[in-house]
Structure formats: C-alpha cells, structure tokens
Amino acid sequence: MESPCINICSIETSSGFCAGCGRTIEEIAGWAAFSEKERHAVMRLLPARMKAIPLTASRETVASTELTA
C-alpha cells in the first residue's frame, strides 16, 4: 500500500497537517481503511499542503538527503 509517510510524525498546530507527510490526523488514522481512490485523492493534495508547512530541521535534513540521493 502506497503511503506518503517519511517517519517524521508531528502535527503542526498552525495547519493541522503532519510535518512529515502533510496528512491530517484523521487521514493518517484512516489510511489503511481508505480505498485506493481515496488515498490517491489525498496524495494529490499533499504537495500544496507541504508548501504551507514551515520547514523544520528534521524535514530539511530529509529534503537535502533526497536531493543528493
């Protein structure tokens, strides 16, 4: 099952989105029960959500690692 999780699990209080993947707590909790269509619908929203979340030191490290890999 495809998942956007990068093991940085912290809900940003300003946005309500996970700092690692951009999902809401409800989306994270229900992910395994979602249909493939529901998961893809959420996945399409994530890039815009991630741009709205402040870059934390943990995410910055992961982002720079992905760029060099």
PDB file as gemmi writes it, atoms N, CA and C in Angstrom:
CRYST1    1.000    1.000    1.000  90.00  90.00  90.00 P 1                      
ATOM      1  N   MET A   1       0.845  -1.172   0.000  1.00  0.00           N  
ATOM      2  CA  MET A   1       0.000   0.000   0.000  1.00  0.00           C  
ATOM      3  C   MET A   1       0.897   1.243   0.000  1.00  0.00           C  
ATOM      4  N   GLU A   2       0.636   2.127  -0.920  1.00  0.00           N  
ATOM      5  CA  GLU A   2       1.387   3.374  -1.016  1.00  0.00           C  
ATOM      6  C   GLU A   2       1.069   4.287   0.162  1.00  0.00           C  
ATOM      7  N   SER A   3       2.098   4.911   0.703  1.00  0.00           N  
ATOM      8  CA  SER A   3       1.920   5.835   1.814  1.00  0.00           C  
ATOM      9  C   SER A   3       2.919   6.978   1.680  1.00  0.00           C  
ATOM     10  N   PRO A   4       2.508   8.204   2.004  1.00  0.00           N  
ATOM     11  CA  PRO A   4       3.428   9.333   1.939  1.00  0.00           C  
ATOM     12  C   PRO A   4       4.289   9.476   3.196  1.00  0.00           C  
ATOM     13  N   CYS A   5       4.128   8.591   4.164  1.00  0.00           N  
ATOM     14  CA  CYS A   5       4.832   8.699   5.440  1.00  0.00           C  
ATOM     15  C   CYS A   5       6.347   8.623   5.243  1.00  0.00           C  
ATOM     16  N   ILE A   6       7.068   9.568   5.884  1.00  0.00           N  
ATOM     17  CA  ILE A   6       8.531   9.550   5.865  1.00  0.00           C  
ATOM     18  C   ILE A   6       9.086   9.426   7.284  1.00  0.00           C  
ATOM     19  N   ASN A   7       8.236   8.963   8.203  1.00  0.00           N  
ATOM     20  CA  ASN A   7       8.611   8.729   9.605  1.00  0.00           C  
ATOM     21  C   ASN A   7       9.035   9.992  10.354  1.00  0.00           C  
ATOM     22  N   ILE A   8       8.462  11.120   9.962  1.00  0.00           N  
ATOM     23  CA  ILE A   8       8.567  12.365  10.737  1.00  0.00           C  
ATOM     24  C   ILE A   8       7.129  12.701  11.113  1.00  0.00           C  
ATOM     25  N   CYS A   9       6.697  12.185  12.236  1.00  0.00           N  
ATOM     26  CA  CYS A   9       5.289  12.260  12.623  1.00  0.00           C  
ATOM     27  C   CYS A   9       5.079  13.326  13.688  1.00  0.00           C  
ATOM     28  N   SER A  10       4.664  14.489  13.233  1.00  0.00           N  
ATOM     29  CA  SER A  10       4.429  15.600  14.132  1.00  0.00           C  
ATOM     30  C   SER A  10       3.381  16.511  13.510  1.00  0.00           C  
ATOM     31  N   ILE A  11       2.252  16.667  14.177  1.00  0.00           N  
ATOM     32  CA  ILE A  11       1.196  17.517  13.652  1.00  0.00           C  
ATOM     33  C   ILE A  11       1.538  18.975  13.943  1.00  0.00           C  
ATOM     34  N   GLU A  12       1.606  19.776  12.897  1.00  0.00           N  
ATOM     35  CA  GLU A  12       1.856  21.210  13.027  1.00  0.00           C  
ATOM     36  C   GLU A  12       0.565  21.867  13.501  1.00  0.00           C  
ATOM     37  N   THR A  13       0.623  22.530  14.638  1.00  0.00           N  
ATOM     38  CA  THR A  13      -0.591  23.113  15.213  1.00  0.00           C  
ATOM     39  C   THR A  13      -1.163  24.225  14.356  1.00  0.00           C  
ATOM     40  N   SER A  14      -0.327  24.946  13.634  1.00  0.00           N  
ATOM     41  CA  SER A  14      -0.829  26.054  12.820  1.00  0.00           C  
ATOM     42  C   SER A  14      -1.657  25.588  11.625  1.00  0.00           C  
ATOM     43  N   SER A  15      -1.321  24.439  11.071  1.00  0.00           N  
ATOM     44  CA  SER A  15      -2.016  23.961   9.874  1.00  0.00           C  
ATOM     45  C   SER A  15      -2.893  22.737  10.134  1.00  0.00           C  
ATOM     46  N   GLY A  16      -2.552  21.934  11.148  1.00  0.00           N  
ATOM     47  CA  GLY A  16      -3.256  20.679  11.388  1.00  0.00           C  
ATOM     48  C   GLY A  16      -2.733  19.540  10.527  1.00  0.00           C  
ATOM     49  N   PHE A  17      -1.642  19.789   9.789  1.00  0.00           N  
ATOM     50  CA  PHE A  17      -1.055  18.777   8.918  1.00  0.00           C  
ATOM     51  C   PHE A  17       0.205  18.194   9.545  1.00  0.00           C  
ATOM     52  N   CYS A  18       0.490  16.941   9.221  1.00  0.00           N  
ATOM     53  CA  CYS A  18       1.718  16.300   9.668  1.00  0.00           C  
ATOM     54  C   CYS A  18       2.905  16.986   8.989  1.00  0.00           C  
ATOM     55  N   ALA A  19       3.926  17.295   9.755  1.00  0.00           N  
ATOM     56  CA  ALA A  19       5.118  17.958   9.215  1.00  0.00           C  
ATOM     57  C   ALA A  19       5.890  17.054   8.258  1.00  0.00           C  
ATOM     58  N   GLY A  20       5.718  15.755   8.379  1.00  0.00           N  
ATOM     59  CA  GLY A  20       6.442  14.826   7.521  1.00  0.00           C  
ATOM     60  C   GLY A  20       5.744  14.497   6.222  1.00  0.00           C  
ATOM     61  N   CYS A  21       4.426  14.305   6.283  1.00  0.00           N  
ATOM     62  CA  CYS A  21       3.717  13.840   5.085  1.00  0.00           C  
ATOM     63  C   CYS A  21       2.607  14.767   4.600  1.00  0.00           C  
ATOM     64  N   GLY A  22       2.144  15.670   5.454  1.00  0.00           N  
ATOM     65  CA  GLY A  22       1.106  16.607   5.036  1.00  0.00           C  
ATOM     66  C   GLY A  22      -0.320  16.150   5.257  1.00  0.00           C  
ATOM     67  N   ARG A  23      -0.481  14.950   5.827  1.00  0.00           N  
ATOM     68  CA  ARG A  23      -1.847  14.471   6.076  1.00  0.00           C  
ATOM     69  C   ARG A  23      -2.376  15.003   7.403  1.00  0.00           C  
ATOM     70  N   THR A  24      -3.705  14.995   7.531  1.00  0.00           N  
ATOM     71  CA  THR A  24      -4.336  15.327   8.806  1.00  0.00           C  
ATOM     72  C   THR A  24      -4.303  14.095   9.694  1.00  0.00           C  
ATOM     73  N   ILE A  25      -4.560  14.281  10.969  1.00  0.00           N  
ATOM     74  CA  ILE A  25      -4.581  13.146  11.893  1.00  0.00           C  
ATOM     75  C   ILE A  25      -5.681  12.152  11.493  1.00  0.00           C  
ATOM     76  N   GLU A  26      -6.789  12.665  10.990  1.00  0.00           N  
ATOM     77  CA  GLU A  26      -7.880  11.787  10.547  1.00  0.00           C  
ATOM     78  C   GLU A  26      -7.456  10.955   9.333  1.00  0.00           C  
ATOM     79  N   GLU A  27      -6.730  11.578   8.410  1.00  0.00           N  
ATOM     80  CA  GLU A  27      -6.249  10.852   7.230  1.00  0.00           C  
ATOM     81  C   GLU A  27      -5.220   9.806   7.611  1.00  0.00           C  
ATOM     82  N   ILE A  28      -4.341  10.142   8.538  1.00  0.00           N  
ATOM     83  CA  ILE A  28      -3.339   9.176   8.994  1.00  0.00           C  
ATOM     84  C   ILE A  28      -4.025   7.983   9.663  1.00  0.00           C  
ATOM     85  N   ALA A  29      -4.968   8.263  10.547  1.00  0.00           N  
ATOM     86  CA  ALA A  29      -5.656   7.197  11.281  1.00  0.00           C  
ATOM     87  C   ALA A  29      -6.474   6.296  10.358  1.00  0.00           C  
ATOM     88  N   GLY A  30      -7.056   6.856   9.333  1.00  0.00           N  
ATOM     89  CA  GLY A  30      -7.923   6.077   8.454  1.00  0.00           C  
ATOM     90  C   GLY A  30      -7.248   5.537   7.213  1.00  0.00           C  
ATOM     91  N   TRP A  31      -5.952   5.814   7.037  1.00  0.00           N  
ATOM     92  CA  TRP A  31      -5.247   5.497   5.796  1.00  0.00           C  
ATOM     93  C   TRP A  31      -5.431   4.044   5.354  1.00  0.00           C  
ATOM     94  N   ALA A  32      -5.245   3.105   6.242  1.00  0.00           N  
ATOM     95  CA  ALA A  32      -5.339   1.682   5.872  1.00  0.00           C  
ATOM     96  C   ALA A  32      -6.752   1.292   5.450  1.00  0.00           C  
ATOM     97  N   ALA A  33      -7.752   1.992   5.953  1.00  0.00           N  
ATOM     98  CA  ALA A  33      -9.135   1.676   5.612  1.00  0.00           C  
ATOM     99  C   ALA A  33      -9.609   2.412   4.359  1.00  0.00           C  
ATOM    100  N   PHE A  34      -8.872   3.421   3.921  1.00  0.00           N  
ATOM    101  CA  PHE A  34      -9.265   4.180   2.730  1.00  0.00           C  
ATOM    102  C   PHE A  34      -9.156   3.296   1.498  1.00  0.00           C  
ATOM    103  N   SER A  35     -10.005   3.569   0.537  1.00  0.00           N  
ATOM    104  CA  SER A  35      -9.887   2.892  -0.750  1.00  0.00           C  
ATOM    105  C   SER A  35      -8.686   3.480  -1.494  1.00  0.00           C  
ATOM    106  N   GLU A  36      -8.242   2.798  -2.523  1.00  0.00           N  
ATOM    107  CA  GLU A  36      -7.124   3.318  -3.319  1.00  0.00           C  
ATOM    108  C   GLU A  36      -7.481   4.687  -3.904  1.00  0.00           C  
ATOM    109  N   LYS A  37      -8.711   4.851  -4.328  1.00  0.00           N  
ATOM    110  CA  LYS A  37      -9.170   6.125  -4.885  1.00  0.00           C  
ATOM    111  C   LYS A  37      -9.103   7.239  -3.832  1.00  0.00           C  
ATOM    112  N   GLU A  38      -9.501   6.937  -2.601  1.00  0.00           N  
ATOM    113  CA  GLU A  38      -9.443   7.929  -1.518  1.00  0.00           C  
ATOM    114  C   GLU A  38      -7.993   8.301  -1.195  1.00  0.00           C  
ATOM    115  N   ARG A  39      -7.117   7.286  -1.155  1.00  0.00           N  
ATOM    116  CA  ARG A  39      -5.707   7.558  -0.869  1.00  0.00           C  
ATOM    117  C   ARG A  39      -5.083   8.435  -1.959  1.00  0.00           C  
ATOM    118  N   HIS A  40      -5.401   8.151  -3.211  1.00  0.00           N  
ATOM    119  CA  HIS A  40      -4.860   8.955  -4.312  1.00  0.00           C  
ATOM    120  C   HIS A  40      -5.393  10.385  -4.270  1.00  0.00           C  
ATOM    121  N   ALA A  41      -6.641  10.562  -3.878  1.00  0.00           N  
ATOM    122  CA  ALA A  41      -7.210  11.904  -3.751  1.00  0.00           C  
ATOM    123  C   ALA A  41      -6.448  12.706  -2.700  1.00  0.00           C  
ATOM    124  N   VAL A  42      -6.132  12.076  -1.577  1.00  0.00           N  
ATOM    125  CA  VAL A  42      -5.356  12.751  -0.529  1.00  0.00           C  
ATOM    126  C   VAL A  42      -3.944  13.029  -1.043  1.00  0.00           C  
ATOM    127  N   MET A  43      -3.334  12.062  -1.707  1.00  0.00           N  
ATOM    128  CA  MET A  43      -1.965  12.222  -2.212  1.00  0.00           C  
ATOM    129  C   MET A  43      -1.853  13.425  -3.148  1.00  0.00           C  
ATOM    130  N   ARG A  44      -2.888  13.681  -3.933  1.00  0.00           N  
ATOM    131  CA  ARG A  44      -2.863  14.829  -4.850  1.00  0.00           C  
ATOM    132  C   ARG A  44      -2.846  16.158  -4.100  1.00  0.00           C  
ATOM    133  N   LEU A  45      -3.377  16.176  -2.881  1.00  0.00           N  
ATOM    134  CA  LEU A  45      -3.422  17.408  -2.079  1.00  0.00           C  
ATOM    135  C   LEU A  45      -2.106  17.701  -1.361  1.00  0.00           C  
ATOM    136  N   LEU A  46      -1.289  16.694  -1.176  1.00  0.00           N  
ATOM    137  CA  LEU A  46      -0.118  16.815  -0.309  1.00  0.00           C  
ATOM    138  C   LEU A  46       0.946  17.818  -0.759  1.00  0.00           C  
ATOM    139  N   PRO A  47       1.291  17.924  -2.045  1.00  0.00           N  
ATOM    140  CA  PRO A  47       2.322  18.909  -2.411  1.00  0.00           C  
ATOM    141  C   PRO A  47       1.979  20.340  -1.979  1.00  0.00           C  
ATOM    142  N   ALA A  48       0.753  20.763  -2.187  1.00  0.00           N  
ATOM    143  CA  ALA A  48       0.345  22.113  -1.781  1.00  0.00           C  
ATOM    144  C   ALA A  48       0.350  22.251  -0.265  1.00  0.00           C  
ATOM    145  N   ARG A  49      -0.081  21.220   0.430  1.00  0.00           N  
ATOM    146  CA  ARG A  49      -0.075  21.253   1.897  1.00  0.00           C  
ATOM    147  C   ARG A  49       1.344  21.377   2.433  1.00  0.00           C  
ATOM    148  N   MET A  50       2.264  20.610   1.847  1.00  0.00           N  
ATOM    149  CA  MET A  50       3.635  20.621   2.334  1.00  0.00           C  
ATOM    150  C   MET A  50       4.284  21.995   2.150  1.00  0.00           C  
ATOM    151  N   LYS A  51       3.912  22.708   1.104  1.00  0.00           N  
ATOM    152  CA  LYS A  51       4.441  24.053   0.898  1.00  0.00           C  
ATOM    153  C   LYS A  51       3.955  25.012   1.976  1.00  0.00           C  
ATOM    154  N   ALA A  52       2.802  24.719   2.571  1.00  0.00           N  
ATOM    155  CA  ALA A  52       2.217  25.582   3.589  1.00  0.00           C  
ATOM    156  C   ALA A  52       2.771  25.306   4.988  1.00  0.00           C  
ATOM    157  N   ILE A  53       3.495  24.210   5.148  1.00  0.00           N  
ATOM    158  CA  ILE A  53       4.034  23.821   6.455  1.00  0.00           C  
ATOM    159  C   ILE A  53       5.456  24.366   6.579  1.00  0.00           C  
ATOM    160  N   PRO A  54       5.771  25.046   7.692  1.00  0.00           N  
ATOM    161  CA  PRO A  54       7.144  25.538   7.878  1.00  0.00           C  
ATOM    162  C   PRO A  54       8.146  24.383   7.824  1.00  0.00           C  
ATOM    163  N   LEU A  55       9.276  24.611   7.175  1.00  0.00           N  
ATOM    164  CA  LEU A  55      10.322  23.600   7.074  1.00  0.00           C  
ATOM    165  C   LEU A  55      11.030  23.467   8.415  1.00  0.00           C  
ATOM    166  N   THR A  56      10.933  22.286   9.014  1.00  0.00           N  
ATOM    167  CA  THR A  56      11.586  22.030  10.300  1.00  0.00           C  
ATOM    168  C   THR A  56      12.985  21.474  10.053  1.00  0.00           C  
ATOM    169  N   ALA A  57      13.798  21.460  11.063  1.00  0.00           N  
ATOM    170  CA  ALA A  57      15.155  20.920  10.921  1.00  0.00           C  
ATOM    171  C   ALA A  57      15.114  19.476  10.446  1.00  0.00           C  
ATOM    172  N   SER A  58      14.181  18.670  10.952  1.00  0.00           N  
ATOM    173  CA  SER A  58      14.085  17.261  10.556  1.00  0.00           C  
ATOM    174  C   SER A  58      13.712  17.128   9.088  1.00  0.00           C  
ATOM    175  N   ARG A  59      12.725  17.893   8.650  1.00  0.00           N  
ATOM    176  CA  ARG A  59      12.314  17.834   7.244  1.00  0.00           C  
ATOM    177  C   ARG A  59      13.400  18.370   6.337  1.00  0.00           C  
ATOM    178  N   GLU A  60      14.107  19.402   6.789  1.00  0.00           N  
ATOM    179  CA  GLU A  60      15.176  19.977   5.978  1.00  0.00           C  
ATOM    180  C   GLU A  60      16.266  18.940   5.739  1.00  0.00           C  
ATOM    181  N   THR A  61      16.605  18.177   6.760  1.00  0.00           N  
ATOM    182  CA  THR A  61      17.622  17.119   6.630  1.00  0.00           C  
ATOM    183  C   THR A  61      17.161  16.062   5.650  1.00  0.00           C  
ATOM    184  N   VAL A  62      15.906  15.632   5.757  1.00  0.00           N  
ATOM    185  CA  VAL A  62      15.360  14.624   4.852  1.00  0.00           C  
ATOM    186  C   VAL A  62      15.330  15.169   3.433  1.00  0.00           C  
ATOM    187  N   ALA A  63      14.884  16.409   3.264  1.00  0.00           N  
ATOM    188  CA  ALA A  63      14.793  17.010   1.930  1.00  0.00           C  
ATOM    189  C   ALA A  63      16.161  17.104   1.275  1.00  0.00           C  
ATOM    190  N   SER A  64      17.183  17.517   2.014  1.00  0.00           N  
ATOM    191  CA  SER A  64      18.513  17.638   1.421  1.00  0.00           C  
ATOM    192  C   SER A  64      19.097  16.265   1.125  1.00  0.00           C  
ATOM    193  N   THR A  65      18.783  15.268   1.918  1.00  0.00           N  
ATOM    194  CA  THR A  65      19.239  13.906   1.674  1.00  0.00           C  
ATOM    195  C   THR A  65      18.612  13.359   0.401  1.00  0.00           C  
ATOM    196  N   GLU A  66      17.312  13.627   0.202  1.00  0.00           N  
ATOM    197  CA  GLU A  66      16.619  13.146  -1.001  1.00  0.00           C  
ATOM    198  C   GLU A  66      17.183  13.809  -2.236  1.00  0.00           C  
ATOM    199  N   LEU A  67      17.580  15.056  -2.165  1.00  0.00           N  
ATOM    200  CA  LEU A  67      18.117  15.758  -3.312  1.00  0.00           C  
ATOM    201  C   LEU A  67      19.481  15.206  -3.747  1.00  0.00           C  
ATOM    202  N   THR A  68      20.229  14.696  -2.796  1.00  0.00           N  
ATOM    203  CA  THR A  68      21.557  14.186  -3.115  1.00  0.00           C  
ATOM    204  C   THR A  68      21.579  12.695  -3.413  1.00  0.00           C  
ATOM    205  N   ALA A  69      20.463  12.028  -3.166  1.00  0.00           N  
ATOM    206  CA  ALA A  69      20.402  10.572  -3.386  1.00  0.00           C  
ATOM    207  C   ALA A  69      20.217  10.230  -4.841  1.00  0.00           C  
TER     208      ALA A  69                                                      
END                                                                             
